[in-house]
Amino acid sequence: MSAKERMRLAVMYQVQEGSLLLVDAKDRLGLSYRQTKRVWGRFKSEGASGLVHGSRDRLSNRRRDEEEKKRTLEICESRYKGFGPTLASEKLAEEHAVQIPRETLRRWMHGAHLTVPRRPQRHHRHRRERRACFGALAQLDGSPHAWFEDRGEPCCLMVMVDDATGRGMHLMQPQETAEGAFLVLRKRIERHGVPEALYVDRRNVYVADRDPVGPFPCSRTATNAT
Protein backbone atom coordinates (compact mmCIF):
# COMPACT_ATOMS: atom_id res chain seq x y z
CA MET A 1 0.00 0.00 0.00
CA SER A 2 1.11 3.53 -0.65
CA ALA A 3 1.40 6.12 2.12
CA LYS A 4 -1.89 7.67 0.98
CA GLU A 5 -3.66 4.33 1.13
CA ARG A 6 -2.22 3.55 4.58
CA MET A 7 -3.50 6.89 5.84
CA ARG A 8 -6.96 6.10 4.47
CA LEU A 9 -6.84 2.71 6.17
CA ALA A 10 -6.03 4.28 9.56
CA VAL A 11 -8.94 6.74 9.19
CA MET A 12 -11.34 3.96 8.21
CA TYR A 13 -10.34 1.96 11.29
CA GLN A 14 -11.19 5.00 13.43
CA VAL A 15 -14.59 5.26 11.75
CA GLN A 16 -15.14 1.55 12.30
CA GLU A 17 -14.31 1.83 16.01
CA GLY A 18 -16.68 4.77 16.40
CA SER A 19 -13.98 7.26 17.48
CA LEU A 20 -14.42 9.30 14.29
CA LEU A 21 -17.53 10.30 12.39
CA LEU A 22 -17.63 9.86 8.64
CA VAL A 23 -18.43 13.55 8.20
CA ASP A 24 -15.20 14.39 10.05
CA ALA A 25 -13.21 11.72 8.21
CA LYS A 26 -13.69 13.57 4.92
CA ASP A 27 -11.61 16.50 6.19
CA ARG A 28 -8.75 14.22 7.19
CA LEU A 29 -8.83 12.47 3.82
CA GLY A 30 -9.20 15.69 1.83
CA LEU A 31 -12.23 14.26 0.02
CA SER A 32 -15.85 15.24 -0.40
CA TYR A 33 -18.45 13.52 1.76
CA ARG A 34 -19.70 11.48 -1.23
CA GLN A 35 -16.18 10.24 -2.03
CA THR A 36 -15.58 9.40 1.62
CA LYS A 37 -18.77 7.31 1.67
CA ARG A 38 -17.52 5.34 -1.34
CA VAL A 39 -14.17 4.70 0.39
CA TRP A 40 -16.02 3.59 3.52
CA GLY A 41 -18.23 1.30 1.46
CA ARG A 42 -15.23 -0.41 -0.19
CA PHE A 43 -13.59 -0.81 3.21
CA LYS A 44 -16.67 -2.43 4.72
CA SER A 45 -17.11 -4.86 1.84
CA GLU A 46 -13.49 -5.71 0.98
CA GLY A 47 -11.43 -4.65 4.00
CA ALA A 48 -7.98 -3.14 3.57
CA SER A 49 -7.64 -4.52 0.03
CA GLY A 50 -10.60 -2.37 -1.02
CA LEU A 51 -8.51 0.75 -0.48
CA VAL A 52 -5.79 -0.32 -2.91
CA HIS A 53 -6.03 1.39 -6.29
CA GLY A 54 -7.76 -0.86 -8.82
CA SER A 55 -5.09 -0.34 -11.49
CA ARG A 56 -2.26 -1.52 -9.26
CA ASP A 57 -0.02 -4.10 -10.98
CA ARG A 58 -2.09 -4.00 -14.16
CA LEU A 59 -0.56 -3.29 -17.55
CA SER A 60 -1.74 -0.09 -19.17
CA ASN A 61 -4.07 -0.37 -22.16
CA ARG A 62 -1.83 2.17 -23.92
CA ARG A 63 1.32 0.14 -23.36
CA ARG A 64 3.61 0.13 -26.41
CA ASP A 65 4.78 -3.11 -28.00
CA GLU A 66 8.00 -4.50 -26.49
CA GLU A 67 9.49 -5.17 -29.92
CA GLU A 68 8.85 -1.58 -30.92
CA LYS A 69 10.54 -0.40 -27.73
CA LYS A 70 13.55 -2.66 -28.28
CA ARG A 71 13.95 -1.57 -31.91
CA THR A 72 13.64 2.12 -30.99
CA LEU A 73 16.28 1.88 -28.27
CA GLU A 74 18.65 0.07 -30.62
CA ILE A 75 18.34 2.94 -33.12
CA CYS A 76 18.88 5.51 -30.38
CA GLU A 77 21.97 3.73 -29.09
CA SER A 78 23.55 3.25 -32.51
CA ARG A 79 22.57 6.52 -34.23
CA TYR A 80 21.57 9.06 -31.59
CA LYS A 81 23.64 8.28 -28.55
CA GLY A 82 23.98 11.43 -26.46
CA PHE A 83 20.82 12.96 -27.91
CA GLY A 84 18.13 14.22 -25.58
CA PRO A 85 14.62 12.69 -25.78
CA THR A 86 13.17 15.67 -27.65
CA LEU A 87 15.78 15.69 -30.43
CA ALA A 88 15.87 11.90 -30.59
CA SER A 89 12.08 11.80 -30.98
CA GLU A 90 12.28 14.28 -33.87
CA LYS A 91 15.06 12.31 -35.60
CA LEU A 92 13.18 9.03 -35.23
CA ALA A 93 10.14 10.57 -36.90
CA GLU A 94 12.13 12.23 -39.70
CA GLU A 95 14.66 9.52 -40.52
CA HIS A 96 12.94 6.27 -39.51
CA ALA A 97 9.18 7.05 -39.58
CA VAL A 98 8.97 5.97 -35.92
CA GLN A 99 6.42 8.04 -34.02
CA ILE A 100 7.22 7.90 -30.31
CA PRO A 101 5.93 10.57 -27.92
CA ARG A 102 8.73 12.53 -26.32
CA GLU A 103 7.84 11.61 -22.73
CA THR A 104 7.50 7.93 -23.60
CA LEU A 105 10.93 8.00 -25.25
CA ARG A 106 12.31 9.82 -22.21
CA ARG A 107 11.19 6.97 -19.92
CA TRP A 108 12.60 4.34 -22.28
CA MET A 109 15.95 6.07 -22.63
CA HIS A 110 16.20 6.68 -18.91
CA GLY A 111 15.53 3.02 -18.20
CA ALA A 112 18.19 2.01 -20.72
CA HIS A 113 20.69 4.58 -19.36
CA LEU A 114 20.86 6.41 -22.69
CA THR A 115 19.96 9.86 -21.41
CA VAL A 116 22.58 12.53 -20.85
CA PRO A 117 22.69 13.55 -17.18
CA ARG A 118 21.50 17.07 -16.65
CA ARG A 119 23.68 19.67 -15.06
CA PRO A 120 22.81 20.20 -11.42
CA GLN A 121 20.77 23.34 -11.04
CA ARG A 122 22.44 26.21 -9.29
CA HIS A 123 20.49 27.39 -6.31
CA HIS A 124 20.32 31.15 -6.32
CA ARG A 125 20.46 32.94 -3.05
CA HIS A 126 17.20 34.48 -2.00
CA ARG A 127 17.26 38.19 -1.32
CA ARG A 128 16.60 38.69 2.36
CA GLU A 129 14.58 41.53 3.82
CA ARG A 130 16.46 44.50 5.22
CA ARG A 131 16.38 45.13 8.94
CA ALA A 132 13.50 47.27 10.10
CA CYS A 133 15.33 50.12 11.81
CA PHE A 134 18.62 52.00 11.83
CA GLY A 135 21.31 50.36 13.97
CA ALA A 136 19.85 46.84 13.91
CA LEU A 137 22.63 45.56 11.63
CA ALA A 138 25.83 47.10 10.25
CA GLN A 139 27.78 45.49 7.41
CA LEU A 140 31.56 45.88 7.34
CA ASP A 141 33.86 45.11 4.43
CA GLY A 142 36.97 46.34 2.64
CA SER A 143 37.47 47.09 -1.04
CA PRO A 144 41.13 47.11 -2.19
CA HIS A 145 41.54 49.04 -5.42
CA ALA A 146 43.70 51.63 -7.21
CA TRP A 147 41.32 54.33 -6.02
CA PHE A 148 43.65 57.19 -6.98
CA GLU A 149 44.71 55.60 -10.30
CA ASP A 150 48.29 56.72 -11.08
CA ARG A 151 48.13 59.58 -8.57
CA GLY A 152 48.80 57.39 -5.55
CA GLU A 153 49.43 53.91 -4.25
CA PRO A 154 46.66 51.28 -4.29
CA CYS A 155 44.75 51.29 -1.02
CA CYS A 156 41.68 49.78 0.61
CA LEU A 157 38.37 51.53 1.21
CA MET A 158 36.92 50.29 4.51
CA VAL A 159 33.13 50.60 4.40
CA MET A 160 30.50 50.20 7.10
CA VAL A 161 26.90 50.36 5.86
CA ASP A 162 23.69 50.37 7.88
CA ASP A 163 21.48 47.57 6.61
CA ALA A 164 18.15 49.34 7.08
CA THR A 165 18.96 52.72 5.55
CA GLY A 166 22.07 52.16 3.42
CA ARG A 167 23.87 55.01 5.16
CA GLY A 168 27.61 54.37 5.16
CA MET A 169 30.89 55.40 6.73
CA HIS A 170 34.17 55.18 4.84
CA LEU A 171 37.83 55.05 5.79
CA MET A 172 40.86 54.79 3.54
CA GLN A 173 43.56 52.36 4.72
CA PRO A 174 46.72 50.95 3.11
CA GLN A 175 45.27 47.42 3.34
CA GLU A 176 42.22 45.59 4.63
CA THR A 177 43.33 44.85 8.18
CA ALA A 178 41.76 44.30 11.57
CA GLU A 179 43.12 47.69 12.64
CA GLY A 180 41.28 49.43 9.81
CA ALA A 181 38.11 47.53 10.64
CA PHE A 182 38.31 48.58 14.30
CA LEU A 183 38.95 52.19 13.32
CA VAL A 184 35.87 52.51 11.11
CA LEU A 185 33.83 50.65 13.74
CA ARG A 186 35.02 53.10 16.39
CA LYS A 187 34.02 56.08 14.24
CA ARG A 188 30.63 54.51 13.67
CA ILE A 189 30.10 53.96 17.40
CA GLU A 190 31.20 57.50 18.27
CA ARG A 191 28.73 58.98 15.80
CA HIS A 192 25.74 56.63 15.94
CA GLY A 193 26.25 54.26 18.87
CA VAL A 194 26.88 50.52 18.99
CA PRO A 195 25.04 48.52 16.29
CA GLU A 196 22.89 45.68 17.50
CA ALA A 197 24.63 43.22 15.15
CA LEU A 198 27.68 43.30 12.88
CA TYR A 199 27.99 41.38 9.62
CA VAL A 200 31.43 40.59 8.10
CA ASP A 201 32.70 37.98 5.66
CA ARG A 202 34.74 34.89 6.57
CA ARG A 203 38.17 36.30 5.73
CA ASN A 204 41.05 35.90 8.16
CA VAL A 205 40.88 39.64 8.80
CA TYR A 206 37.67 39.18 10.77
CA VAL A 207 37.88 35.54 11.88
CA ALA A 208 40.68 34.02 13.97
CA ASP A 209 41.11 30.59 15.55
CA ARG A 210 43.45 31.79 18.30
CA ASP A 211 42.69 33.11 21.77
CA PRO A 212 42.63 36.91 22.20
CA VAL A 213 45.95 38.33 23.42
CA GLY A 214 44.74 41.66 24.76
CA PRO A 215 43.34 45.01 23.57
CA PHE A 216 44.05 45.88 19.96
CA PRO A 217 46.49 48.79 19.59
CA CYS A 218 44.37 51.04 17.34
CA SER A 219 46.29 53.80 15.65
CA ARG A 220 44.93 57.36 15.65
CA THR A 221 46.81 58.45 12.53
CA ALA A 222 44.23 57.26 9.99
CA THR A 223 41.97 59.49 7.93
CA ASN A 224 38.71 60.47 9.62
CA ALA A 225 35.62 58.51 8.58
CA THR A 226 32.97 60.36 6.65
Secondary structure, DSSP 4 states (H G I P E B T S, - for coil): --HHHHHHHHHHHHHHHTSS-HHHHHHHHT--HHHHHHHHHHHHHHGGGGGS-TTTTPPPTTPPPHHHHHHHHHHHHHH-TT--HHHHHHHHHHHH-----HHHHHHHHHHTT-SPPPPPPP-PPPPPPPPSSTTS-EEEEEEEE-TTGGGS--EEEEEEEETTT--EEEEEESS--HHHHHHHHHHHHHHH---S-EE--SSTTT--SS---S-----S-SPPP-
